[in-house]
Amino acid sequence: MSRFTVRNVRPTPAARVNKKNNNNKYYFDVFDKTQQKITDRVYAATQSQADDLRTEYKNKINSNIYTVENAILEDAAQIEYKIQLGKRDNKIISENTLRDYKFSWDAIKYIEHNGVFLKDYPVKDIDINFLTSLESKFLTELKLRQNKSSWARLGAILNVAATENMGVPMFITKQVSRSVFTSAWKRRIKKVPDILKTDSPNDTIKIINKVLDVSRLRSSYEGTKYPGSYWFITLKILLEANQRISRIIPLLKNDYSTKLHGFVIDKKVDIKTNVMEYLPRQYETDFANKGFANVVFVSEQFTKNYQEWLQELDMWHNPKNILLPAGNGSYKTYHIILDNIKKLFKIAGWNGNISTHDFRSLGAKFRKYLDLDETSKAHLDHSSKHMTLLYERGRNWQDIKSLTAASNKIGQFYNN
């Protein structure tokens, strides 16, 4: 349903009629139901002329021509969102990506400019000066990460507006200087997981091994049903596979090859809805016809852990053959996994914060320290080497290793 409506023709009050040519004896209004205001008042000299003009405006509205000429940014945003919905339905983007896109727009649509919400701003009035002023507001009202994603979403929406001939050129946001934001983005403090803030990987490994020991103790589960090796095997998968938790939750028992010592990763769950979907990439090979490109390799020692866990898992209610099932045989929810991991770290004496994503950074950083970083990009399934470098989260281990080695070379020349 259109947000515009054409009101009935009415006679103009006598005091307002143009006495020279009587060309405004009748009028009608076009009313915007969204903004609750009149967008056009159209005058005519005769009733029949007014009726013809009213029909013309109604036809414009019905064919979206009027909407395009008088579009506000929310109109373009709705069209852009429908495009993204189609991409989601065709498996081009995920539900999570769609949700992020919506959030990026929702975060800015009520920012005011000249007393008007961004969502209600006429598209045809948006120019470089407007966007430059808006960019300054982004710097003061949004955090850097939100600033980056919302500016990108605004650009996508305005590109749709350009395609729909709403009165704005393509790629207009690219013409705005973002030098202040770019400088701030480069200087931003990158969060380093607490578990990686140790002086050496040995300190981190000691903490983790203690947590693994704790995960096997019955005393760690007082007041709850003892889950056997459930949390031990969960931690080992996080530690060795270093995959996103959304790809670990839906693993099936037969997604692991004892011959290759690796998991095939071809599924993920939306951690907010727990709905599973298959990843788009699949390649044929002799491992379940799912492909080496989808395989994440782990250690031979893990295979022993896996086989021991399968024996325990035979005692579980597990109709879907999930590797890490919930008690009801369905997928374990993300928050339950995270809460239990936090609890185990706390029992082990660790007072820092921990998240399931920290295990991905641990995988990248530990491989870097052991000079195995050439394998990191493929193991972590990153799209670029730059992304893997970001996951290494600081050089404290590497610097201590190299600087100590350098100092040892110098120190050998002095008497002890």
C-alpha positions as CSV (number, residue, x, y, z in Angstrom):
1,M,0.0,0.0,0.0
2,S,1.3,3.5,-1.0
3,R,2.1,5.9,1.8
4,F,0.5,8.7,-0.4
5,T,-3.1,9.4,-0.9
6,V,-4.9,11.9,-3.1
7,R,-7.6,13.8,-1.4
8,N,-10.9,14.9,-3.1
9,V,-11.2,18.1,-5.2
10,R,-12.4,21.1,-3.2
11,P,-13.3,24.7,-4.2
12,T,-10.8,27.2,-3.1
13,P,-12.0,29.7,-0.5
14,A,-13.2,32.9,-2.3
15,A,-10.6,35.1,-0.5
16,R,-7.8,33.0,-1.9
17,V,-8.9,32.8,-5.5
18,N,-6.6,34.6,-8.0
19,K,-8.7,37.5,-9.1
20,K,-6.7,38.1,-12.3
21,N,-7.1,34.8,-14.1
22,N,-9.1,32.5,-11.7
23,N,-6.6,29.7,-12.3
24,N,-6.9,28.4,-8.8
25,K,-10.6,28.0,-8.2
26,Y,-10.3,24.3,-7.3
27,Y,-7.6,22.3,-5.5
28,F,-6.7,19.0,-4.1
29,D,-4.0,17.7,-1.7
30,V,-1.5,14.8,-1.9
31,F,-1.1,13.6,1.7
32,D,1.9,11.6,3.1
33,K,0.5,9.1,5.6
34,T,3.9,8.2,6.9
35,Q,5.0,11.8,7.7
36,Q,1.5,13.0,8.3
37,K,1.8,16.0,6.2
38,I,0.6,17.5,2.8
39,T,3.3,17.0,0.2
40,D,1.6,18.8,-2.7
41,R,-1.4,21.1,-3.2
42,V,-2.5,21.2,-6.8
43,Y,-4.7,24.0,-8.2
44,A,-6.9,24.1,-11.3
45,A,-9.1,26.7,-13.0
46,T,-12.1,24.3,-13.5
47,Q,-13.6,21.3,-11.8
48,S,-13.0,19.1,-14.8
49,Q,-9.3,20.2,-15.0
50,A,-8.9,19.4,-11.3
51,D,-10.5,16.0,-11.8
52,D,-8.1,15.2,-14.7
53,L,-5.0,16.3,-12.6
54,R,-6.2,14.3,-9.6
55,T,-6.5,11.2,-11.9
56,E,-3.0,11.9,-13.2
57,Y,-1.5,12.1,-9.7
58,K,-3.4,8.9,-8.6
59,N,-1.9,7.1,-11.6
60,K,1.6,8.4,-10.7
61,I,1.2,7.1,-7.1
62,N,-0.1,3.7,-8.3
63,S,2.9,3.3,-10.7
64,N,5.4,4.5,-8.0
65,I,6.4,7.5,-10.2
66,Y,5.2,10.0,-7.6
67,T,6.8,8.0,-4.8
68,V,10.1,8.1,-6.6
69,E,9.9,11.8,-7.2
70,N,9.1,12.5,-3.6
71,A,10.9,9.6,-2.0
72,I,12.4,9.7,1.5
73,L,15.3,7.7,2.6
74,E,13.1,5.1,4.3
75,D,11.5,4.3,0.9
76,A,14.9,3.4,-0.5
77,A,15.8,1.5,2.6
78,Q,12.7,-0.7,2.3
79,I,13.5,-1.4,-1.4
80,E,17.1,-2.3,-0.5
81,Y,15.9,-4.5,2.4
82,K,13.6,-6.4,0.0
83,I,16.7,-7.0,-2.3
84,Q,18.6,-8.4,0.7
85,L,15.6,-10.6,1.6
86,G,15.7,-12.1,-1.9
87,K,19.4,-12.8,-1.5
88,R,18.7,-14.5,1.8
89,D,16.0,-16.6,0.3
90,N,18.4,-17.7,-2.5
91,K,21.2,-18.6,-0.1
92,I,23.4,-15.7,-1.2
93,I,23.6,-14.2,2.2
94,S,22.8,-15.7,5.6
95,E,20.0,-14.9,8.1
96,N,22.7,-13.5,10.4
97,T,24.0,-11.2,7.6
98,L,20.5,-10.0,6.9
99,R,20.0,-9.2,10.6
100,D,23.3,-7.2,10.7
101,Y,22.2,-5.2,7.6
102,K,18.9,-4.3,9.3
103,F,20.6,-3.4,12.6
104,S,23.1,-1.1,10.7
105,W,20.2,0.9,9.3
106,D,18.2,0.9,12.5
107,A,21.2,2.3,14.3
108,I,21.1,5.5,12.2
109,K,17.6,6.1,10.9
110,Y,16.6,8.3,13.9
111,I,19.7,10.5,13.7
112,E,18.3,14.1,13.2
113,H,19.5,16.6,10.6
114,N,17.9,20.0,10.5
115,G,15.2,18.7,12.8
116,V,14.3,15.8,10.4
117,F,15.0,12.1,11.1
118,L,17.4,10.6,8.6
119,K,14.8,8.0,7.6
120,D,12.3,10.9,6.7
121,Y,14.9,13.0,4.7
122,P,13.9,13.6,1.1
123,V,16.3,11.7,-1.2
124,K,16.5,14.4,-3.8
125,D,17.9,16.8,-1.1
126,I,20.8,14.6,-0.2
127,D,24.1,15.9,-1.6
128,I,27.8,16.0,-0.6
129,N,27.3,18.9,1.9
130,F,24.5,16.9,3.6
131,L,26.5,13.7,3.8
132,T,29.6,15.6,5.0
133,S,27.6,17.1,7.9
134,L,26.0,13.6,8.6
135,E,29.5,12.0,8.6
136,S,30.5,14.4,11.4
137,K,27.4,13.3,13.4
138,F,28.4,9.7,12.9
139,L,31.8,10.4,14.5
140,T,30.1,11.8,17.7
141,E,27.1,9.5,18.0
142,L,28.4,6.1,16.9
143,K,31.2,3.8,18.0
144,L,33.8,3.1,15.3
145,R,32.6,-0.4,14.4
146,Q,29.0,0.8,14.2
147,N,30.1,3.9,12.2
148,K,31.8,1.7,9.6
149,S,28.9,-0.8,9.1
150,S,26.2,1.9,9.1
151,W,28.0,4.1,6.6
152,A,28.4,1.1,4.3
153,R,24.6,0.4,4.7
154,L,23.8,4.0,4.0
155,G,25.9,3.8,0.8
156,A,24.1,0.7,-0.3
157,I,20.7,2.3,0.3
158,L,21.6,5.4,-1.6
159,N,22.9,3.3,-4.5
160,V,19.4,1.7,-4.6
161,A,17.9,5.2,-4.6
162,A,20.1,6.1,-7.6
163,T,19.0,3.0,-9.4
164,E,15.4,3.8,-8.8
165,N,15.9,7.4,-10.1
166,M,15.1,9.0,-6.8
167,G,17.3,12.0,-7.5
168,V,20.7,11.0,-6.1
169,P,23.8,9.9,-8.0
170,M,25.5,6.4,-7.6
171,F,28.3,6.0,-5.1
172,I,27.7,9.4,-3.6
173,T,29.0,8.3,-0.2
174,K,32.3,7.5,-1.8
175,Q,32.7,11.2,-2.6
176,V,32.7,12.2,1.0
177,S,36.0,12.6,2.8
178,R,36.2,10.1,5.7
179,S,39.8,11.0,6.7
180,V,39.0,11.6,10.4
181,F,37.2,8.3,10.6
182,T,39.9,6.4,8.7
183,S,42.6,7.9,11.0
184,A,40.6,6.9,14.1
185,W,39.9,3.4,12.8
186,K,43.7,2.9,12.2
187,R,44.4,4.1,15.8
188,R,41.7,2.1,17.5
189,I,42.6,-0.2,20.3
190,K,42.2,-3.8,19.1
191,K,40.8,-6.1,21.7
192,V,43.2,-8.8,22.8
193,P,41.5,-11.8,24.5
194,D,42.6,-12.1,28.1
195,I,43.8,-15.7,27.6
196,L,46.4,-14.3,25.1
197,K,47.8,-11.6,27.3
198,T,50.3,-13.9,29.0
199,D,54.1,-13.6,28.7
200,S,54.4,-16.8,26.7
201,P,52.3,-19.5,25.2
202,N,53.4,-21.9,28.0
203,D,51.5,-19.7,30.5
204,T,48.4,-19.9,28.4
205,I,48.7,-23.7,27.8
206,K,49.1,-24.3,31.6
207,I,45.8,-22.5,32.2
208,I,44.0,-24.4,29.4
209,N,45.4,-27.8,30.5
210,K,44.1,-27.1,34.0
211,V,40.7,-26.3,32.5
212,L,40.8,-29.6,30.6
213,D,41.6,-31.5,33.8
214,V,38.8,-29.7,35.6
215,S,36.3,-30.6,32.8
216,R,36.8,-34.3,33.5
217,L,36.1,-34.0,37.3
218,R,32.7,-35.0,38.7
219,S,33.2,-32.3,41.4
220,S,33.0,-29.6,38.7
221,Y,29.3,-30.5,38.1
222,E,28.0,-30.6,41.7
223,G,24.2,-30.1,41.7
224,T,23.9,-31.1,38.0
225,K,23.9,-34.4,36.1
226,Y,27.5,-35.5,35.4
227,P,28.0,-35.1,31.6
228,G,31.0,-37.4,31.4
229,S,33.6,-36.2,28.8
230,Y,31.1,-33.8,27.1
231,W,32.8,-30.6,28.1
232,F,36.3,-32.1,27.7
233,I,35.6,-33.1,24.0
234,T,33.9,-29.7,23.4
235,L,37.0,-27.8,24.6
236,K,39.3,-30.1,22.6
237,I,37.3,-29.3,19.4
238,L,37.5,-25.6,20.1
239,L,41.2,-25.8,20.8
240,E,42.3,-28.0,17.9
241,A,39.7,-27.1,15.2
242,N,39.6,-23.4,16.1
243,Q,36.3,-23.0,14.2
244,R,33.4,-20.7,14.8
245,I,31.0,-22.1,17.5
246,S,28.2,-21.8,14.9
247,R,30.0,-24.5,12.9
248,I,30.9,-26.7,15.8
249,I,27.3,-26.9,17.3
250,P,25.8,-28.8,14.3
251,L,28.6,-31.3,13.8
252,L,27.4,-34.9,13.4
253,K,29.2,-38.1,14.6
254,N,30.1,-39.0,11.0
255,D,31.5,-35.6,10.2
256,Y,34.9,-36.8,11.5
257,S,37.3,-39.0,9.6
258,T,39.6,-41.2,11.7
259,K,41.6,-41.8,8.6
260,L,42.3,-38.1,7.8
261,H,42.0,-36.9,11.4
262,G,39.8,-34.1,10.4
263,F,36.3,-32.6,10.5
264,V,34.2,-31.8,7.5
265,I,32.7,-28.4,8.0
266,D,29.6,-28.0,5.8
267,K,26.9,-26.8,8.2
268,K,26.3,-23.9,10.6
269,V,23.6,-22.8,13.0
270,D,22.3,-19.3,13.6
271,I,23.3,-18.9,17.3
272,K,20.3,-16.7,18.0
273,T,17.7,-19.1,16.6
274,N,19.6,-22.5,16.6
275,V,18.4,-23.1,13.0
276,M,20.8,-25.1,10.9
277,E,21.7,-24.4,7.3
278,Y,24.3,-25.9,4.9
279,L,27.3,-23.8,3.9
280,P,27.3,-23.0,0.2
281,R,30.7,-24.6,-0.7
282,Q,30.9,-28.4,-1.3
283,Y,33.6,-30.3,-3.2
284,E,33.7,-33.9,-4.1
285,T,36.3,-36.2,-2.6
286,D,36.5,-39.7,-1.0
287,F,35.7,-38.3,2.5
288,A,31.9,-38.5,2.5
289,N,31.9,-36.8,-0.9
290,K,32.2,-33.4,0.9
291,G,35.7,-32.4,0.0
292,F,39.1,-31.7,1.4
293,A,38.5,-28.0,1.0
294,N,35.9,-28.4,3.8
295,V,38.1,-30.5,6.0
296,V,39.6,-29.0,9.2
297,F,42.5,-31.2,10.3
298,V,43.3,-31.9,13.9
299,S,45.8,-34.2,15.7
300,E,46.0,-37.9,15.8
301,Q,45.7,-37.7,19.5
302,F,42.3,-36.1,19.1
303,T,41.1,-39.1,17.2
304,K,41.6,-41.2,20.4
305,N,39.5,-38.6,22.3
306,Y,36.9,-38.8,19.6
307,Q,36.6,-42.6,19.7
308,E,36.4,-42.6,23.5
309,W,33.6,-39.9,23.3
310,L,31.6,-42.0,20.8
311,Q,31.5,-44.9,23.3
312,E,30.1,-42.5,25.9
313,L,27.7,-40.9,23.4
314,D,26.1,-44.3,22.7
315,M,24.4,-43.9,26.1
316,W,22.9,-40.6,25.2
317,H,19.4,-39.9,23.7
318,N,20.7,-38.8,20.3
319,P,18.3,-39.5,17.4
320,K,20.0,-37.0,15.1
321,N,23.5,-38.4,15.7
322,I,24.8,-35.0,16.7
323,L,28.4,-35.0,18.0
324,L,27.7,-32.6,20.9
325,P,23.9,-32.9,21.5
326,A,21.8,-31.3,24.1
327,G,20.1,-33.5,26.7
328,N,16.9,-33.6,24.5
329,G,18.8,-34.8,21.5
330,S,18.8,-31.5,19.7
331,Y,21.5,-28.8,19.1
332,K,23.1,-27.4,22.2
333,T,22.4,-23.6,22.5
334,Y,25.4,-21.2,22.3
335,H,24.7,-19.5,25.6
336,I,24.7,-22.8,27.5
337,I,28.0,-23.8,25.9
338,L,29.6,-20.4,26.8
339,D,28.2,-20.3,30.3
340,N,29.7,-23.8,31.0
341,I,33.0,-22.9,29.6
342,K,33.2,-19.8,31.7
343,K,32.3,-21.8,34.7
344,L,35.1,-24.4,34.1
345,F,37.7,-21.6,33.6
346,K,36.6,-20.1,36.9
347,I,36.8,-23.4,38.7
348,A,40.3,-23.7,37.3
349,G,41.3,-20.4,38.9
350,W,41.1,-18.2,35.8
351,N,39.7,-14.8,36.6
352,G,39.8,-13.3,33.1
353,N,37.1,-13.2,30.5
354,I,36.8,-16.0,27.9
355,S,34.6,-16.4,24.8
356,T,34.3,-19.2,22.3
357,H,35.8,-16.9,19.7
358,D,39.0,-16.5,21.7
359,F,39.9,-20.1,20.7
360,R,40.1,-18.9,17.0
361,S,42.6,-16.2,18.0
362,L,44.5,-18.7,20.1
363,G,44.8,-21.0,17.0
364,A,46.2,-18.2,14.9
365,K,48.6,-16.9,17.5
366,F,49.9,-20.3,18.6
367,R,50.6,-21.3,14.9
368,K,52.4,-18.0,14.4
369,Y,54.6,-18.6,17.5
370,L,55.5,-22.1,16.2
371,D,56.2,-20.8,12.7
372,L,53.2,-22.6,11.3
373,D,51.4,-19.5,10.2
374,E,51.4,-20.5,6.6
375,T,48.7,-23.1,7.6
376,S,46.6,-20.6,9.6
377,K,44.5,-19.1,6.8
378,A,43.3,-22.4,5.5
379,H,42.8,-23.9,9.0
380,L,40.7,-20.9,10.2
381,D,38.9,-20.7,6.9
382,H,39.7,-17.0,6.4
383,S,39.1,-15.2,3.1
384,S,42.3,-13.3,3.3
385,K,45.7,-13.4,4.9
386,H,45.0,-9.9,6.4
387,M,42.1,-11.4,8.4
388,T,44.5,-14.1,9.8
389,L,46.9,-11.4,10.9
390,L,44.1,-9.6,12.8
391,Y,43.4,-12.8,14.6
392,E,47.0,-13.2,15.8
393,R,46.1,-10.3,18.2
394,G,49.4,-8.7,19.0
395,R,53.0,-9.8,18.9
396,N,53.8,-10.2,22.6
397,W,54.7,-13.9,22.3
398,Q,56.6,-13.5,19.1
399,D,58.5,-10.3,20.3
400,I,59.5,-11.9,23.6
401,K,60.8,-15.0,21.7
402,S,62.8,-13.0,19.2
403,L,64.1,-10.3,21.6
404,T,65.2,-12.9,24.1
405,A,67.0,-14.8,21.4
406,A,68.7,-11.6,20.3
407,S,69.7,-10.8,23.9
408,N,71.1,-14.3,24.4
409,K,73.4,-13.8,21.4
410,I,74.7,-10.6,22.9
411,G,75.0,-12.0,26.4
412,Q,77.2,-14.9,25.4
413,F,80.1,-12.5,24.9
414,Y,80.2,-11.4,28.6
415,N,81.8,-13.3,31.5
416,N,79.4,-15.1,33.8
